Amino acid sequence: MGANKPLLTRQQMAAFLNENGFPLSQPTLNKLCAASVNRGPQPKGWLGKRPLYAPDEALAWAQSMLTEGPSKLPL
């Protein structure tokens, strides 16, 4: 993916990851990205208080969460 891709809100990132084969809901992403958990993808930037994410980095993060067998998400 090119560097000129628009940044995504967390809601858009959930839809984007679902479209690319990673069935994560927005509430799960919200929990993983919460400061107290800090296991989600890192924001690329902020618009006010809203974190924005790069699509390619979100996909790389989702791929890094894959395991070889069933497991619980690290919440």
Phi and psi restraints in degrees (range 20) as a CNS / XPLOR table:
assign (resid 1 and name C) (resid 2 and name N)
       (resid 2 and name CA) (resid 2 and name C) 1.0 -80.0 20.0 2
assign (resid 2 and name N) (resid 2 and name CA)
       (resid 2 and name C) (resid 3 and name N) 1.0 161.1 20.0 2
assign (resid 2 and name C) (resid 3 and name N)
       (resid 3 and name CA) (resid 3 and name C) 1.0 -72.8 20.0 2
assign (resid 3 and name N) (resid 3 and name CA)
       (resid 3 and name C) (resid 4 and name N) 1.0 -13.4 20.0 2
assign (resid 3 and name C) (resid 4 and name N)
       (resid 4 and name CA) (resid 4 and name C) 1.0 -90.2 20.0 2
assign (resid 4 and name N) (resid 4 and name CA)
       (resid 4 and name C) (resid 5 and name N) 1.0 10.8 20.0 2
assign (resid 4 and name C) (resid 5 and name N)
       (resid 5 and name CA) (resid 5 and name C) 1.0 -68.2 20.0 2
assign (resid 5 and name N) (resid 5 and name CA)
       (resid 5 and name C) (resid 6 and name N) 1.0 140.7 20.0 2
assign (resid 5 and name C) (resid 6 and name N)
       (resid 6 and name CA) (resid 6 and name C) 1.0 -65.1 20.0 2
assign (resid 6 and name N) (resid 6 and name CA)
       (resid 6 and name C) (resid 7 and name N) 1.0 148.6 20.0 2
assign (resid 6 and name C) (resid 7 and name N)
       (resid 7 and name CA) (resid 7 and name C) 1.0 -74.0 20.0 2
assign (resid 7 and name N) (resid 7 and name CA)
       (resid 7 and name C) (resid 8 and name N) 1.0 153.9 20.0 2
assign (resid 7 and name C) (resid 8 and name N)
       (resid 8 and name CA) (resid 8 and name C) 1.0 -113.8 20.0 2
assign (resid 8 and name N) (resid 8 and name CA)
       (resid 8 and name C) (resid 9 and name N) 1.0 142.9 20.0 2
assign (resid 8 and name C) (resid 9 and name N)
       (resid 9 and name CA) (resid 9 and name C) 1.0 -73.2 20.0 2
assign (resid 9 and name N) (resid 9 and name CA)
       (resid 9 and name C) (resid 10 and name N) 1.0 170.4 20.0 2
assign (resid 9 and name C) (resid 10 and name N)
       (resid 10 and name CA) (resid 10 and name C) 1.0 -62.9 20.0 2
assign (resid 10 and name N) (resid 10 and name CA)
       (resid 10 and name C) (resid 11 and name N) 1.0 -37.7 20.0 2
assign (resid 10 and name C) (resid 11 and name N)
       (resid 11 and name CA) (resid 11 and name C) 1.0 -64.0 20.0 2
assign (resid 11 and name N) (resid 11 and name CA)
       (resid 11 and name C) (resid 12 and name N) 1.0 -44.1 20.0 2
assign (resid 11 and name C) (resid 12 and name N)
       (resid 12 and name CA) (resid 12 and name C) 1.0 -66.4 20.0 2
assign (resid 12 and name N) (resid 12 and name CA)
       (resid 12 and name C) (resid 13 and name N) 1.0 -36.5 20.0 2
assign (resid 12 and name C) (resid 13 and name N)
       (resid 13 and name CA) (resid 13 and name C) 1.0 -64.3 20.0 2
assign (resid 13 and name N) (resid 13 and name CA)
       (resid 13 and name C) (resid 14 and name N) 1.0 -39.7 20.0 2
assign (resid 13 and name C) (resid 14 and name N)
       (resid 14 and name CA) (resid 14 and name C) 1.0 -59.9 20.0 2
assign (resid 14 and name N) (resid 14 and name CA)
       (resid 14 and name C) (resid 15 and name N) 1.0 -46.5 20.0 2
assign (resid 14 and name C) (resid 15 and name N)
       (resid 15 and name CA) (resid 15 and name C) 1.0 -63.8 20.0 2
assign (resid 15 and name N) (resid 15 and name CA)
       (resid 15 and name C) (resid 16 and name N) 1.0 -42.3 20.0 2
assign (resid 15 and name C) (resid 16 and name N)
       (resid 16 and name CA) (resid 16 and name C) 1.0 -61.5 20.0 2
assign (resid 16 and name N) (resid 16 and name CA)
       (resid 16 and name C) (resid 17 and name N) 1.0 -45.5 20.0 2
assign (resid 16 and name C) (resid 17 and name N)
       (resid 17 and name CA) (resid 17 and name C) 1.0 -65.4 20.0 2
assign (resid 17 and name N) (resid 17 and name CA)
       (resid 17 and name C) (resid 18 and name N) 1.0 -39.0 20.0 2
assign (resid 17 and name C) (resid 18 and name N)
       (resid 18 and name CA) (resid 18 and name C) 1.0 -61.6 20.0 2
assign (resid 18 and name N) (resid 18 and name CA)
       (resid 18 and name C) (resid 19 and name N) 1.0 -42.8 20.0 2
assign (resid 18 and name C) (resid 19 and name N)
       (resid 19 and name CA) (resid 19 and name C) 1.0 -64.1 20.0 2
assign (resid 19 and name N) (resid 19 and name CA)
       (resid 19 and name C) (resid 20 and name N) 1.0 -23.8 20.0 2
assign (resid 19 and name C) (resid 20 and name N)
       (resid 20 and name CA) (resid 20 and name C) 1.0 -103.4 20.0 2
assign (resid 20 and name N) (resid 20 and name CA)
       (resid 20 and name C) (resid 21 and name N) 1.0 19.3 20.0 2
assign (resid 20 and name C) (resid 21 and name N)
       (resid 21 and name CA) (resid 21 and name C) 1.0 91.3 20.0 2
assign (resid 21 and name N) (resid 21 and name CA)
       (resid 21 and name C) (resid 22 and name N) 1.0 12.1 20.0 2
assign (resid 21 and name C) (resid 22 and name N)
       (resid 22 and name CA) (resid 22 and name C) 1.0 -114.9 20.0 2
assign (resid 22 and name N) (resid 22 and name CA)
       (resid 22 and name C) (resid 23 and name N) 1.0 99.3 20.0 2
assign (resid 22 and name C) (resid 23 and name N)
       (resid 23 and name CA) (resid 23 and name C) 1.0 -78.3 20.0 2
assign (resid 23 and name N) (resid 23 and name CA)
       (resid 23 and name C) (resid 24 and name N) 1.0 74.1 20.0 2
assign (resid 23 and name C) (resid 24 and name N)
       (resid 24 and name CA) (resid 24 and name C) 1.0 -110.6 20.0 2
assign (resid 24 and name N) (resid 24 and name CA)
       (resid 24 and name C) (resid 25 and name N) 1.0 134.1 20.0 2
assign (resid 24 and name C) (resid 25 and name N)
       (resid 25 and name CA) (resid 25 and name C) 1.0 -85.1 20.0 2
assign (resid 25 and name N) (resid 25 and name CA)
       (resid 25 and name C) (resid 26 and name N) 1.0 163.3 20.0 2
assign (resid 25 and name C) (resid 26 and name N)
       (resid 26 and name CA) (resid 26 and name C) 1.0 -63.8 20.0 2
assign (resid 26 and name N) (resid 26 and name CA)
       (resid 26 and name C) (resid 27 and name N) 1.0 -41.6 20.0 2
assign (resid 26 and name C) (resid 27 and name N)
       (resid 27 and name CA) (resid 27 and name C) 1.0 -59.6 20.0 2
assign (resid 27 and name N) (resid 27 and name CA)
       (resid 27 and name C) (resid 28 and name N) 1.0 -37.0 20.0 2
assign (resid 27 and name C) (resid 28 and name N)
       (resid 28 and name CA) (resid 28 and name C) 1.0 -65.0 20.0 2
assign (resid 28 and name N) (resid 28 and name CA)
       (resid 28 and name C) (resid 29 and name N) 1.0 -44.4 20.0 2
assign (resid 28 and name C) (resid 29 and name N)
       (resid 29 and name CA) (resid 29 and name C) 1.0 -62.2 20.0 2
assign (resid 29 and name N) (resid 29 and name CA)
       (resid 29 and name C) (resid 30 and name N) 1.0 -41.2 20.0 2
assign (resid 29 and name C) (resid 30 and name N)
       (resid 30 and name CA) (resid 30 and name C) 1.0 -57.6 20.0 2
assign (resid 30 and name N) (resid 30 and name CA)
       (resid 30 and name C) (resid 31 and name N) 1.0 -42.6 20.0 2
assign (resid 30 and name C) (resid 31 and name N)
       (resid 31 and name CA) (resid 31 and name C) 1.0 -68.1 20.0 2
assign (resid 31 and name N) (resid 31 and name CA)
       (resid 31 and name C) (resid 32 and name N) 1.0 -45.4 20.0 2
assign (resid 31 and name C) (resid 32 and name N)
       (resid 32 and name CA) (resid 32 and name C) 1.0 -64.6 20.0 2
assign (resid 32 and name N) (resid 32 and name CA)
       (resid 32 and name C) (resid 33 and name N) 1.0 -31.7 20.0 2
assign (resid 32 and name C) (resid 33 and name N)
       (resid 33 and name CA) (resid 33 and name C) 1.0 -87.2 20.0 2
assign (resid 33 and name N) (resid 33 and name CA)
       (resid 33 and name C) (resid 34 and name N) 1.0 -9.2 20.0 2
assign (resid 33 and name C) (resid 34 and name N)
       (resid 34 and name CA) (resid 34 and name C) 1.0 -59.1 20.0 2
assign (resid 34 and name N) (resid 34 and name CA)
       (resid 34 and name C) (resid 35 and name N) 1.0 144.3 20.0 2
assign (resid 34 and name C) (resid 35 and name N)
       (resid 35 and name CA) (resid 35 and name C) 1.0 -57.8 20.0 2
assign (resid 35 and name N) (resid 35 and name CA)
       (resid 35 and name C) (resid 36 and name N) 1.0 -33.3 20.0 2
assign (resid 35 and name C) (resid 36 and name N)
       (resid 36 and name CA) (resid 36 and name C) 1.0 -72.8 20.0 2
assign (resid 36 and name N) (resid 36 and name CA)
       (resid 36 and name C) (resid 37 and name N) 1.0 -23.1 20.0 2
assign (resid 36 and name C) (resid 37 and name N)
       (resid 37 and name CA) (resid 37 and name C) 1.0 -101.8 20.0 2
assign (resid 37 and name N) (resid 37 and name CA)
       (resid 37 and name C) (resid 38 and name N) 1.0 -48.8 20.0 2
assign (resid 37 and name C) (resid 38 and name N)
       (resid 38 and name CA) (resid 38 and name C) 1.0 51.6 20.0 2
assign (resid 38 and name N) (resid 38 and name CA)
       (resid 38 and name C) (resid 39 and name N) 1.0 47.9 20.0 2
assign (resid 38 and name C) (resid 39 and name N)
       (resid 39 and name CA) (resid 39 and name C) 1.0 -116.0 20.0 2
assign (resid 39 and name N) (resid 39 and name CA)
       (resid 39 and name C) (resid 40 and name N) 1.0 3.5 20.0 2
assign (resid 39 and name C) (resid 40 and name N)
       (resid 40 and name CA) (resid 40 and name C) 1.0 -91.7 20.0 2
assign (resid 40 and name N) (resid 40 and name CA)
       (resid 40 and name C) (resid 41 and name N) 1.0 179.7 20.0 2
assign (resid 40 and name C) (resid 41 and name N)
       (resid 41 and name CA) (resid 41 and name C) 1.0 -65.9 20.0 2
assign (resid 41 and name N) (resid 41 and name CA)
       (resid 41 and name C) (resid 42 and name N) 1.0 149.5 20.0 2
assign (resid 41 and name C) (resid 42 and name N)
       (resid 42 and name CA) (resid 42 and name C) 1.0 -80.4 20.0 2
assign (resid 42 and name N) (resid 42 and name CA)
       (resid 42 and name C) (resid 43 and name N) 1.0 138.3 20.0 2
assign (resid 42 and name C) (resid 43 and name N)
       (resid 43 and name CA) (resid 43 and name C) 1.0 -63.1 20.0 2
assign (resid 43 and name N) (resid 43 and name CA)
       (resid 43 and name C) (resid 44 and name N) 1.0 145.4 20.0 2
assign (resid 43 and name C) (resid 44 and name N)
       (resid 44 and name CA) (resid 44 and name C) 1.0 -83.5 20.0 2
assign (resid 44 and name N) (resid 44 and name CA)
       (resid 44 and name C) (resid 45 and name N) 1.0 -28.5 20.0 2
assign (resid 44 and name C) (resid 45 and name N)
       (resid 45 and name CA) (resid 45 and name C) 1.0 -169.8 20.0 2
assign (resid 45 and name N) (resid 45 and name CA)
       (resid 45 and name C) (resid 46 and name N) 1.0 179.2 20.0 2
assign (resid 45 and name C) (resid 46 and name N)
       (resid 46 and name CA) (resid 46 and name C) 1.0 -130.1 20.0 2
assign (resid 46 and name N) (resid 46 and name CA)
       (resid 46 and name C) (resid 47 and name N) 1.0 142.9 20.0 2
assign (resid 46 and name C) (resid 47 and name N)
       (resid 47 and name CA) (resid 47 and name C) 1.0 -118.6 20.0 2
assign (resid 47 and name N) (resid 47 and name CA)
       (resid 47 and name C) (resid 48 and name N) 1.0 97.1 20.0 2
assign (resid 47 and name C) (resid 48 and name N)
       (resid 48 and name CA) (resid 48 and name C) 1.0 66.7 20.0 2
assign (resid 48 and name N) (resid 48 and name CA)
       (resid 48 and name C) (resid 49 and name N) 1.0 -122.9 20.0 2
assign (resid 48 and name C) (resid 49 and name N)
       (resid 49 and name CA) (resid 49 and name C) 1.0 -96.1 20.0 2
assign (resid 49 and name N) (resid 49 and name CA)
       (resid 49 and name C) (resid 50 and name N) 1.0 2.9 20.0 2
assign (resid 49 and name C) (resid 50 and name N)
       (resid 50 and name CA) (resid 50 and name C) 1.0 -95.2 20.0 2
assign (resid 50 and name N) (resid 50 and name CA)
       (resid 50 and name C) (resid 51 and name N) 1.0 119.9 20.0 2
assign (resid 50 and name C) (resid 51 and name N)
       (resid 51 and name CA) (resid 51 and name C) 1.0 -74.3 20.0 2
assign (resid 51 and name N) (resid 51 and name CA)
       (resid 51 and name C) (resid 52 and name N) 1.0 143.3 20.0 2
assign (resid 51 and name C) (resid 52 and name N)
       (resid 52 and name CA) (resid 52 and name C) 1.0 -122.3 20.0 2
assign (resid 52 and name N) (resid 52 and name CA)
       (resid 52 and name C) (resid 53 and name N) 1.0 143.2 20.0 2
assign (resid 52 and name C) (resid 53 and name N)
       (resid 53 and name CA) (resid 53 and name C) 1.0 -122.7 20.0 2
assign (resid 53 and name N) (resid 53 and name CA)
       (resid 53 and name C) (resid 54 and name N) 1.0 143.8 20.0 2
assign (resid 53 and name C) (resid 54 and name N)
       (resid 54 and name CA) (resid 54 and name C) 1.0 -81.3 20.0 2
assign (resid 54 and name N) (resid 54 and name CA)
       (resid 54 and name C) (resid 55 and name N) 1.0 130.9 20.0 2
assign (resid 54 and name C) (resid 55 and name N)
       (resid 55 and name CA) (resid 55 and name C) 1.0 -57.2 20.0 2
assign (resid 55 and name N) (resid 55 and name CA)
       (resid 55 and name C) (resid 56 and name N) 1.0 -43.4 20.0 2
assign (resid 55 and name C) (resid 56 and name N)
       (resid 56 and name CA) (resid 56 and name C) 1.0 -66.5 20.0 2
assign (resid 56 and name N) (resid 56 and name CA)
       (resid 56 and name C) (resid 57 and name N) 1.0 -35.7 20.0 2
assign (resid 56 and name C) (resid 57 and name N)
       (resid 57 and name CA) (resid 57 and name C) 1.0 -72.0 20.0 2
assign (resid 57 and name N) (resid 57 and name CA)
       (resid 57 and name C) (resid 58 and name N) 1.0 -33.1 20.0 2
assign (resid 57 and name C) (resid 58 and name N)
       (resid 58 and name CA) (resid 58 and name C) 1.0 -65.7 20.0 2
assign (resid 58 and name N) (resid 58 and name CA)
       (resid 58 and name C) (resid 59 and name N) 1.0 -41.7 20.0 2
assign (resid 58 and name C) (resid 59 and name N)
       (resid 59 and name CA) (resid 59 and name C) 1.0 -65.3 20.0 2
assign (resid 59 and name N) (resid 59 and name CA)
       (resid 59 and name C) (resid 60 and name N) 1.0 -42.0 20.0 2
assign (resid 59 and name C) (resid 60 and name N)
       (resid 60 and name CA) (resid 60 and name C) 1.0 -62.0 20.0 2
assign (resid 60 and name N) (resid 60 and name CA)
       (resid 60 and name C) (resid 61 and name N) 1.0 -41.0 20.0 2
assign (resid 60 and name C) (resid 61 and name N)
       (resid 61 and name CA) (resid 61 and name C) 1.0 -62.7 20.0 2
assign (resid 61 and name N) (resid 61 and name CA)
       (resid 61 and name C) (resid 62 and name N) 1.0 -47.0 20.0 2
assign (resid 61 and name C) (resid 62 and name N)
       (resid 62 and name CA) (resid 62 and name C) 1.0 -61.1 20.0 2
assign (resid 62 and name N) (resid 62 and name CA)
       (resid 62 and name C) (resid 63 and name N) 1.0 -40.7 20.0 2
assign (resid 62 and name C) (resid 63 and name N)
       (resid 63 and name CA) (resid 63 and name C) 1.0 -65.2 20.0 2
assign (resid 63 and name N) (resid 63 and name CA)
       (resid 63 and name C) (resid 64 and name N) 1.0 -33.9 20.0 2
assign (resid 63 and name C) (resid 64 and name N)
       (resid 64 and name CA) (resid 64 and name C) 1.0 -70.6 20.0 2
assign (resid 64 and name N) (resid 64 and name CA)
       (resid 64 and name C) (resid 65 and name N) 1.0 -17.4 20.0 2
assign (resid 64 and name C) (resid 65 and name N)
       (resid 65 and name CA) (resid 65 and name C) 1.0 -84.2 20.0 2
assign (resid 65 and name N) (resid 65 and name CA)
       (resid 65 and name C) (resid 66 and name N) 1.0 -9.6 20.0 2
assign (resid 65 and name C) (resid 66 and name N)
       (resid 66 and name CA) (resid 66 and name C) 1.0 -67.0 20.0 2
assign (resid 66 and name N) (resid 66 and name CA)
       (resid 66 and name C) (resid 67 and name N) 1.0 142.2 20.0 2
assign (resid 66 and name C) (resid 67 and name N)
       (resid 67 and name CA) (resid 67 and name C) 1.0 -125.4 20.0 2
assign (resid 67 and name N) (resid 67 and name CA)
       (resid 67 and name C) (resid 68 and name N) 1.0 168.6 20.0 2
assign (resid 67 and name C) (resid 68 and name N)
       (resid 68 and name CA) (resid 68 and name C) 1.0 -81.9 20.0 2
assign (resid 68 and name N) (resid 68 and name CA)
       (resid 68 and name C) (resid 69 and name N) 1.0 -14.8 20.0 2
assign (resid 68 and name C) (resid 69 and name N)
       (resid 69 and name CA) (resid 69 and name C) 1.0 -146.5 20.0 2
assign (resid 69 and name N) (resid 69 and name CA)
       (resid 69 and name C) (resid 70 and name N) 1.0 177.7 20.0 2
assign (resid 69 and name C) (resid 70 and name N)
       (resid 70 and name CA) (resid 70 and name C) 1.0 -61.9 20.0 2
assign (resid 70 and name N) (resid 70 and name CA)
       (resid 70 and name C) (resid 71 and name N) 1.0 140.1 20.0 2
assign (resid 70 and name C) (resid 71 and name N)
       (resid 71 and name CA) (resid 71 and name C) 1.0 -159.4 20.0 2
assign (resid 71 and name N) (resid 71 and name CA)
       (resid 71 and name C) (resid 72 and name N) 1.0 166.5 20.0 2
assign (resid 71 and name C) (resid 72 and name N)
       (resid 72 and name CA) (resid 72 and name C) 1.0 -86.1 20.0 2
assign (resid 72 and name N) (resid 72 and name CA)
       (resid 72 and name C) (resid 73 and name N) 1.0 148.1 20.0 2
assign (resid 72 and name C) (resid 73 and name N)
       (resid 73 and name CA) (resid 73 and name C) 1.0 -64.3 20.0 2
assign (resid 73 and name N) (resid 73 and name CA)
       (resid 73 and name C) (resid 74 and name N) 1.0 143.0 20.0 2
assign (resid 73 and name C) (resid 74 and name N)
       (resid 74 and name CA) (resid 74 and name C) 1.0 -74.4 20.0 2
assign (resid 74 and name N) (resid 74 and name CA)
       (resid 74 and name C) (resid 75 and name N) 1.0 81.3 20.0 2
